[in-house]
Amino acid sequence: MPLYRESGSSWWPLLWGPAFAVAGYLVERITGPASVALWTIVGLGLLLGAFLWVYGRVKVGSVRLTTEDVQFGRERLPIAMVEAFQDVGAPTGARVLGGGWSVPKGTTAVPLRLLDGTVVLGWARDPEALVAELRKVVRR
């Protein structure tokens, strides 16, 4: 059971494509003959594009903390490897967990010192809540 969870995106953008298709159909209907089949295909195409975009954002931008591990995007880090998360400076060039070059837009870095002494950067939209939950599971 997750102690802390952030989703990389919500699923409501899936409604954009069908809404644009309905709006296009209505505008076309007002100005002349309209093709239901064409606007259905357009709506489904936009829905598929939005689905791929949201699915990618959820996979890459999610944060999940359990008693066993913490996951940033697609990368999991066992809690047993975390030595400290408070009073840890973020050195220049520290590796960002999840595979990105920098922490995702709209998030704040949460530096984590590992048992081998390296510092990596986790991230969260609500770093205080993540740190509060980390206090419960990291026993050092």
C-alpha positions in Angstrom: 0.0 0.0 0.0 1.5 3.4 -1.0 2.4 5.8 1.8 2.7 8.6 -0.7 1.6 8.9 -4.3 1.7 11.6 -7.0 0.4 11.0 -10.5 2.3 12.4 -13.4 -0.9 13.6 -15.0 -4.7 13.4 -14.6 -6.8 11.6 -17.2 -9.2 14.5 -18.0 -7.2 15.7 -21.1 -8.7 12.6 -22.8 -11.9 14.7 -23.2 -10.2 17.3 -25.3 -10.2 15.4 -28.5 -13.8 14.4 -28.5 -14.8 17.9 -27.4 -12.9 19.5 -30.3 -14.5 17.0 -32.7 -18.0 17.8 -31.4 -17.3 21.5 -31.7 -15.9 21.0 -35.2 -19.0 19.0 -36.2 -21.3 21.6 -34.8 -19.5 24.5 -36.6 -19.6 22.5 -39.8 -23.3 21.7 -39.3 -24.1 25.4 -38.9 -22.2 26.4 -42.0 -23.4 23.5 -44.3 -23.5 19.8 -44.5 -21.5 17.9 -41.9 -19.9 14.4 -42.0 -20.5 12.4 -38.8 -18.0 9.7 -39.9 -15.2 12.2 -40.5 -15.7 14.0 -37.2 -15.9 10.6 -35.4 -12.5 9.6 -36.9 -11.1 13.0 -36.0 -12.4 12.6 -32.4 -10.9 9.1 -32.1 -7.6 10.2 -33.5 -7.4 13.0 -31.1 -8.4 10.7 -28.3 -5.7 8.3 -29.2 -3.0 11.0 -29.3 -4.2 12.4 -25.9 -4.2 8.9 -24.4 -0.6 8.3 -25.5 0.5 11.7 -24.1 -1.3 11.2 -20.7 -0.1 7.6 -20.4 3.5 8.7 -21.0 3.2 11.5 -18.5 1.8 9.1 -15.9 4.6 6.6 -16.4 7.4 9.2 -16.4 6.1 11.7 -13.9 4.6 9.6 -11.1 6.1 9.3 -7.6 5.2 6.4 -5.3 6.5 5.5 -1.8 5.9 2.2 0.0 7.6 0.7 3.0 9.9 -1.3 0.6 10.8 1.2 -2.1 10.4 4.6 -3.6 9.6 5.0 -7.3 10.3 8.2 -9.3 9.0 7.8 -12.8 10.2 4.4 -14.1 13.0 4.0 -11.6 12.6 2.2 -8.3 15.0 2.7 -5.3 14.9 0.3 -2.4 14.4 2.2 0.9 17.2 0.1 2.4 19.6 2.0 0.1 18.7 5.4 1.5 21.0 6.6 4.2 19.7 10.2 4.7 17.2 12.6 3.2 17.5 15.6 5.6 20.3 18.1 5.6 21.6 16.6 2.3 22.9 19.1 -0.1 22.3 18.7 -3.8 25.7 18.8 -5.5 26.0 20.0 -9.1 25.6 17.1 -11.5 23.7 14.9 -9.1 21.9 12.1 -10.9 18.1 12.7 -11.2 16.1 9.6 -10.4 13.7 8.6 -13.1 16.1 9.1 -15.9 15.6 12.8 -16.7 18.3 15.5 -17.1 16.6 17.6 -14.4 13.7 17.3 -12.1 10.3 17.4 -13.9 8.7 20.8 -14.3 6.5 21.8 -11.4 8.4 19.6 -8.9 11.0 20.3 -6.3 14.2 18.3 -5.8 14.5 16.1 -2.8 18.2 15.1 -2.3 18.7 11.6 -1.0 22.1 10.3 0.2 22.6 6.6 -0.5 24.6 4.1 1.6 27.5 4.4 -0.8 27.7 8.1 -0.1 26.4 9.3 -3.5 23.6 11.9 -3.6 20.8 11.4 -6.0 17.8 13.7 -6.6 14.3 12.5 -6.1 11.4 15.0 -6.7 7.9 15.7 -5.7 5.2 18.4 -6.2 4.8 18.4 -2.4 8.3 17.7 -1.1 7.3 18.4 2.5 4.7 15.6 2.4 7.2 13.2 0.7 9.8 14.0 3.4 7.3 13.5 6.2 6.5 10.0 4.8 10.2 9.2 4.3 10.7 9.9 8.0 8.3 7.0 8.8 10.2 4.4 6.7 13.9 5.4 6.7 15.4 4.4 10.1 18.8 5.9 10.2 
